[in-house]
Amino acid sequence: MRDCCDMRGFLSFIVLRLIAKKNMSGEEIREELKKRRGTKPSPGTIYPVLKALSSSGFIEEISSKGKVKKYKLTAKGRKELKVATIKFCSIFYDMKDEFGRHC
């Protein structure tokens, strides 16, 4: 049975926010999401998101050690994240007080 509120639609937004805080590899993103939600997303979930964000010019690969690729936000990605954050807040702001009681 699938959860009704699994937040899959927010994955690109969450990945952009994580990479904005520090340059990260796909594995680091998977680990961070595991800390936050209790389960580690599969590579088949994370890497297509990274590819799409990279293709859109929101992130770019930086020098890597061996096979580990790290990503950083681009100027275009910073602008997109700012717009997405404003949109997220405008959608969910009215629930702020209720979230505070349940979190």
N, C-alpha and C positions, 0 to 999 in steps of 0.2 A: 504494500500500500504506500502510495506517495504522500508525503506531507503536503498540506495545502499551502503552506507559507515557507517554502524552502529557500526563498531569496535568490534563486538562480538569475533572475533578471538584473541583479545588482552586481554581478561578478566583475564586469568590466570596470564599473565605478570603484569597487573595493580594491581591485588590482591597481588602478591608477592612484588611489589614495595611499596604498602601501608603498608603491614605488616613489611617490612624492616625498615620503618620509625618509627613505634611504634607497640607494640602488640595490636591487635584489635580483636573485636568480629565480627561475621557476620553482626550484625545490624550496628555496627560502620562503617564497610566497605560499606554497603548499603547507609548509610547517607553521607559518603564521596563521593561516586559516584553520589548521588543526587546533591550535591553541584557542582560537576564538569560538569554534563551533563543535569541537570534540571529535570530528572526523576529518581525515586528510583527503582532499579532493584528488582524483586520479590525474595522472599526467595528461590523459585525453580530455580532461576538463580545462586545465590551466593553459597548456601550450597553444591550443587554438585561440584562446583569448589573447595571449601574448602576441601571436602572429597577427591577429586582426588589429590590435592596438599599434603594432609596429607598421603594418601596411597603411594604416590611417595617418601615420606620422606623429602619433601621440607619445610613443616611446621609441628608444633606439638602443641597440646593443652597444655595450662598451667593452673595452678590453677584458678578456677573460683569461682565467688560469686553466690551462688544459681544455677540457670539454665543457666546463661550466661557463654558461653565458649569463652575464648580468645585464640588467636593463636600467635605463634612466629615463626620466621624463624629459621631453623636448619642450621648447617654448610653446609650441602648438598644444602639447599635452597639458601644460600648466593652464592655458586659457580654457581648454575643454574641461578640465577638472573644476575650475572656478565656476563655469557655467553649470556643470552637472551638480555641483554642491549647492548652488543657489536653487536649482530646480528641486533637488532632493529636499532641501529645507522647506521650500514653499509647499511641497506636497505633504510633508509629514509634520510641519511645525505645530499644527493644531493639536497634535497628539503628544506634545512635549510633556505636559503635566501627567498624562496617563502613563507614558513611558517611565517617568521618574518613579512612579509608584510600583512598577512591576520589574524594574531592573535592579 
